[in-house]
Amino acid sequence: MKNNWKRPVRFVPIFDYDRCTRCGLCAEACTWGEIKLVPEDIDKNGQPVKKPVANRFSCGGCHYCERQCPENAISIVETPFVSSHRYWKDDQENLWRQVDPNKTGHVLLISNGSDSEIISYFDHLMFDACQVTNPPIDPLREPIELKTFLGRKDPSDELKNEGVTPFLELNTPIMFSAMSFGSINLNVQIAEARVAEKIGTFWNTGEGGLHRKLDSFRNNTIVQVASGRFGVNPRFFKNCAAVEIKIGQGAKPGIGGHLPGEKVTEEISKTRMIPKGSDALSPAPHHDIYSIEDLRQLIFAIKEATHYEKPVSVKVSAVHNIAPIAAGIARAGADIIAIDGFRGGTGAAPRRIRQSMGIPIELAISSADKRLREEKIRDQVSLVAAGGIRNSADVLKAICLGADAVYIGTAVLVALGCGLCQRCYAGKCAYGIATNRADLAGRVDIDLATEALTNLILAWSDEIKELMGSMGINAIGSLVGNRDRLRGINLTTEEMKVLGIKQAGL
């Protein structure tokens, strides 16, 4: 009976031996132990010639070996690995993984953002374009302004005596989302920081603290205070442009974090201020925040600690009652609210949480923006949308729905080559991105990564200008919450009501 739970392999490398030169690079590149070299012949010098062979048990489907092969002699093939019963789909394999007597029952982990078949509202939104009576703008001949300011624009009388924090000034409405040192390696963070400084935007440290090598990028760094309080010290607050309080993240609302001890290296332990080799546990709640009043205390404690020189952001997951939550955060004194949709990425999350919790960012940001306007406090806070931003059109659609700017995370990883195998939690990332193993982290070339991310932001910014030009808009601020420039296709009346848009054709 023990073979009843044997799971057929999902991915298998297939080799074209006619093209293969037996160089062995594929076996060297594979971090999953899937490719082995088997003696095949003896060369003229009496040395064995080895050909690559698939073990057929551990391929992660990351395609790294495929990309490294100089002769294009490898293909990663997805095999049918479940029954033909459509309703069960992946759940048959997942259930086998949990009940396998050779292992203990456990929570299934997964990485990246949700890949569920829930509708992507971005794909059902179309921009309004100019024709005849309202001429478009040519971005190659006329200036189009992308400069964005984040922070409290119209402080209430209550706060005028308590100090007003300055704005964050962005040359593009795109920032790098929170990804901690530990979930990604330092080379990636350095590349992000360089690009943020070069282009004039911001990168976020995530909850893992600020490495000392990144202190010089203080004017473009957002540090994060999460429930674990990792790395929070005076140097941390000194070397940043803004502070973000992380309440939740889109991939796992209501769930804390767990960086296993085997991943806590010497450098990570110093940065997080925890013992080397110890588990880094982030509680699900902040144990000093159980109300809006408690949140307000922390917000102003941070403002006092930073002498009112740094804006304070609060990051929350996109959940069903996000509108009143956003209003409460604004009234608590936050300068920025970052809302993370359910497709937001993560290094590790319980599969059932990732697939079943939260709501799409499109619905959340629109609801929050409308509520803040209804309460006449929209100018007191900026909104940042995150979770599921795949391209420049998504950026602009999020802004039209109410965001002042966006965070991108998974797009950064993909720009660096990530194959989205959804196994970041294993610490074996073949691309060297989501691992701190010394033998793998070096695969991220800082200079090349910096160039790639620079190209990404510049290309998206140019595309945003093209889109704005076709809409006859010459300043990004004119589109914030301007839902009238969007129309919906194949959406229900209720969905369009929540989004605040009209049916296409009207």
N, C-alpha and C positions, 0 to 999 in steps of 0.2 A: 504493500500500500504506500510505501514511502515515496514512490515515484508519482503518486497522484497529484502531488503539489509541485512537481517539476515544471518550471515555467519555460516555454519555448523562448528562444532569444528573439529580441525585437529588432535588433540591428546586426548586420553581418558584413564585414569587409570582403569584397570580392576582388580577386587579383587577375589582371591580364598579364599572364606570364610571358606572352610574346613581346610585350612592351617593357616589362620589368627588367631592370638591369642588375637586380640583386644587391643594391647598394645598402640596404638595411635601415634606411632613414625612417621608414614607417614604424618599425619596431622600436626605434629609439624615440620617436615622437609620441607614441601611444603611452598614455599614463594609466590606462585601465587594465593593462596586462592582457589585452585581447590578441595582440599579434606576436607570434613567436617565429624565430628563424630556425629552419630545419635544414640540415646538410643535404645537399642535392648532388654535388659533383666535386671534383678536385681541379683547381686551376693549374696553369703551367708551372707555378711556383710551388706546387704541392700543398697549397692552402685550400681549406674547404670552401666551396661556394654554397651559400645558404639562401634559400628562398623563403619569403614570408608566407605564413600559414595562419589562418584565423583559428583561435581557440574555441570560438562559438559559445561563449558564456558570459562575456563581460563588456561588450562594446557599448559605449555610452552614446553613440550617435552624434558625436561632436564634430565629425568630419575633419579633424585636425590632420590626421594621417593623409587623407585625401588631398588636402591642400599642400602638404609638404612634399608629396611625391613629384620628383622632377620630370617624370615621364607620363604623368596622368594615367597611371596603371592601376589605380585603386578606385573602386566605387563602393560607397556605403549603401547597402540595400535594406529597406525596411521589410520585414517578413510578416505575414499574417500570424498573429500570436494569440488571438482569442477566437472563441467560437463565432459562428455567423449570426448569433443572436444580437440584433442591433441594440436592444434596450440595455444590455449589460456592457457592451463596449469594453472600456478599459477596466471596469470594475471587477471582472472575473479575475484578471491577473492580480489586481490590487488585493482582492480577498485572499487569494492563494498566498501572497506575500505575508499577510497577517496571521494566517493559521498554520503556516509551515511548522510542523513539529521540530524541525531541525533548528528553529530559531524561537525566540520568545515573542509573544504577541506584542506589537508595538505600534505607535503612531507613525503613519506613513509621512515622510518628509518630501518636500519638493521645492524647487527654486524658481526664480523669475516670477512674472505676474501671471494671473489667471489666463488660461487658454480655453476657457469654457466657451460654449457656443452662444452665450448670451449676446444680444445685439450690441454692436458697436455703433453708438449714435453718431459719432463723427462721420461714419460712412453714409449716413442718411441725411446729412446736412449739405446744402449747396449755397454758395455765395451769390449775392446779387451783383450783377455786372452792369457797367454803364453802356448806354446806347443812345445815339442821336441827341436827345435834349440834355443829358447829363454826361458830358465828355469824360473819358478816362484820362489818366495821367501816365506819361511815359517816364518810368523811373530812371531811364538812361539819360534823359534830358532835363528832368525837373527833380528837385530834392524831395525825398520822402523820409520823414523823421521817425526813427524807431526808438529814440531815447525814452526811457521809462524810469519813473521814480516810484520807489516803494517806501511806504511809511504813512504816518498820520498826517493828513493834509489839512484838517480843520479841527484842531484840538478843542475840546469843550472847555467851558469856563472852569469846570472842576479840575482839569488837568493843567491849566495854564500856570498855576502856582506850584505845580509839582515838577515842572521841567518838561521840555519837549525834546524828544530825540531827533536827530537829523534823518534825512532821507538816505536811502540807498539809490545811487544813480547808475543805471544800466544803459549801455549803448545798444543793446538788443534785449528783447523781452524773454530771453532764454537763459536759464541758469542750470548748473549741474546739481542734480539731486543728491540727497544724503546717502553716502555709501561709506561705511566706516573702514578704518584701518583694521584689518582682521577679516572682514568680508571680502575686501579687495586688497591688493598689495600696494605698497608705498609708491611704486613707480607710476601706477595709475593716478594716484592722488597728486603726485608732483606734476604730471601732465595736465590734469584738470586745472591745478592752480596756475600753471604757466599760461594756459589758454585764457583763463578768466582775467588774469592781469593784462595780457596782450590785447584782448578784444574789449575789455571794459565790462565785465559781468562778474558773477560770483559763483563760487563752488562751495559745497557743504561738506563738512568733515564727517557727518554721521555721528553716531553716539559713542564712537571709540576713542574720543580724545583727539588732540592736535599734536602730531609728531613735530619735534623740534626743528627738523629740516624744513618745515613749512611756515615757520614763524615770519619769514621775510615776505610772505604773500598776505600779510595781515589785512591790507586794504581791500582784498577781494575774497576774504574768507568768512563764511558763516559757520560758527561752531554750534554744536547741538548739546543741549542738556536733556538727558533722558532719565528714565526711572532708575537706572543703575548708577547715575552720576559719574560715569567713567571719565577720568582725566580732567575733572573740573577743579581748577586751581587759579590763582591770580594770573599766571602766565597765559593760561587758556583765555581768560577774559580780555587780557591786554592785547593779544595778537589776533584780533578779529575785527570785522566791520559790523557784525550783527550777531545776535544770539537767538537760537531757536529752541524752544521748549517742545520736545517731542512727546505728545500724548499718545499717538497711535500712528500706524502706517497702513496703507491701503491693502497690502497683501495679507495682513493678519490683524484685523481690528480686535482690540481687547486682549491681545496676546503679547507677552513679553519676549525677550530675546535670550538666546543661549549660544554662546561661542564655546565649543568644547575645549577642555584644557589642553588637548594635544595640539590645538591651533594657537595657543597663547605662547608665542615665542618671547625671547628676551626683549625685543624691541616693542612688541605689542604690550607686554606686561608693564614696561616703563611708561608707555603712552597712556595706557588705561589705568595705571596706578594700582595694579593688582599683582599677586604673586605669579611668577612664571609657572605655567602648567596647570593653573587653577581654572575651573570653569568660570566664564564671565556671564553671570546671570542678571538679566534685566527683569524686574518684577512686571507683572501685567499692569498694575496701576502705579502711579507715583504715590508713595505712602504718606506724602504730605499734601496731596491734592484730592479732596473728596467733594469739592463744591467750586462754584465760580469764585466765591470769596477766597478760597484757598489758592486758586490759580492767580487771582489778582495779587495776593501776597507774594507769590514767587516772581511774578512779572516785575513788581516794583522792587523786590529785593535785588533782582538782577540789574534793574535800572540804577538803583543806588550804588551797587557794586561797580558799575561801569560809568558812574558819574553822569548819567543821562546822555552819554556820547554814542551809544549803540542802540539801534532799533531792536525791539524784542518781537520775535515771531513765535506763533504757536502752531504746531503741526498736528492735525487730527486726521483720522480716517474718514472717508466718505461713508456716512451711515444714514439711516432713514430719517432721523430728526436733525440733519445737519444744519438746517436753517436757523432754528433757535439756538443751537450750539454756537454757530458763528456769531450770532447777535450777542450772546453772553460773553464770548471771548473778546469781542470788540469793546463791550462795556467794561470788561475787566482791565482794559488799558493796553492790550496788545497793539502793536503798530502794524503787524502783518499776520495774516492767517493763511497757512498753507494747508490745502485740502488734498488728500491723496486718495485717488480712486481705486477701485478693487482690482484693476489690472496693474497696479503698481508693483514693481519688482521687489525681490527679497533674496537673500542668500540662503535662507531656509525658513520654511513655514509648514505647518501641518497641512497635508493635501486637502483635507475636508474644510479647513478654515479658508484656505486660499480660493477654493472653488465655490464656497457657499456663503461667504460673509461680505458685507459692504455693498455699495452701489456704484454704478459708473460715474466717472468724474463729470461727465457732461450734465447729468441731472443734478449732481451735488453743487457744482459751481454756479449753475443758473439759479437754483433754489436759494443758495446763500446770498448771492448778489441781489436778488429780488427782495429778500427779507431785510437786508441791510438798508436798501433804498426805502422800503416801506416804513422802517423805523427812523429814517432820516439820519442814519449814522454811517452811510457808505463812505463819506469823505474822511471818516475817522480811522479808517483801516484799509490796507491793501490786501487783495486776494491773489494767491498763487495757486495755480492748478497743477496737479501732478498725477501720474498713474495712467499710462496708456498713450502717452504722446509719442507718435511714431514718425511724424513728418511735419513739414512747415505748415501744411494746411491744417493739421490738428492744432498746432500752436495758435493760429489765427482764429480758428473756430472756438477754441477755449476762451480767447480774449473777447470775442463777440458775445459769448455766453456770460461773461462777467469777470473774467480773470484780468489782472493787471499784467501778469507775467506767468511763465510756466517753469517747472522743473523737468529735466529729462534725466533718466537714469539708465534704463535698459537700452535706449538709443545710443548712449555713450559706449556701453559694452559691445554692442553690435558694430559700432564704428571702429572699435579696436580689434574686431575679428571674431567676437563671440559667436559660437555656433548654436546658442540657445538649447543646449542639451538638457537644461533644467536640473543639473546635478551639482550646482555650486557648493552645496552643503558637504559634499564628499572631500573637498580640499584637494582634488586631483585635476583641476582645470588645466587642460592641455595647452591652452592659449596663455597661461600664466597670469590671467586677469584676476580670477576669484580664488587665489591661493597664495599662501605665504611660504610655501616650500621653497627653499633656496634654489633648488635645481630647476624649478619651474618659473618662479617670479621673474628671473632674468630674461625670460622669453618676451617680456614687454620692454621694448626699446623706448626709453623716455622721449628721445628726440622724434622718432617716427610717430609715437602716440600723440605727442604734442601737435605735430603737423596734421595728423588725421583729424583730431578734434577741432583744430583751427579751421580746417576745410569744412567740417560739418557745420559749425556755427555760422561761418561766412556764407556758405551755400544756402542754408535755411533762411538766413537774414535777407539775402538777395531774392529768394523765392517769395518771402513775405512781402517785400517791396513790390514785386510783380503782381501779386494778388491784390495788394492795396491799390496799386495803380489802376488795375482793371475795375476796381470799385469806385474810383474817383476820390480816394482818401489819401491825404498827404501827411497825416500824423497818426501814429498808432493809438494815441490817447482818445481819438475820436471814435475808435471801435470798441473801447472797453464797455461791455454791457450793451452794445448796440445790436440787439437781437433782430432788429428790423432788417438787417442786411443778410440774414440767413433765412432759408426756406427748407421745409422738411419734405422728404419723399418716403413713402411707404411707412409712415408712422401713424399711430392711433391719435385720436383727438386728445386723449388724456396725456399721452407722451408729449405732444406738442404744447399742451398747456403747461406742463412742468418745465419744459425747455423755454417756454415763452416765445415761441416762433409760430409762423403761419405755414399753411400748406403751400407747396410749390404751385405756382400758377395764380396765386392771389396777390 
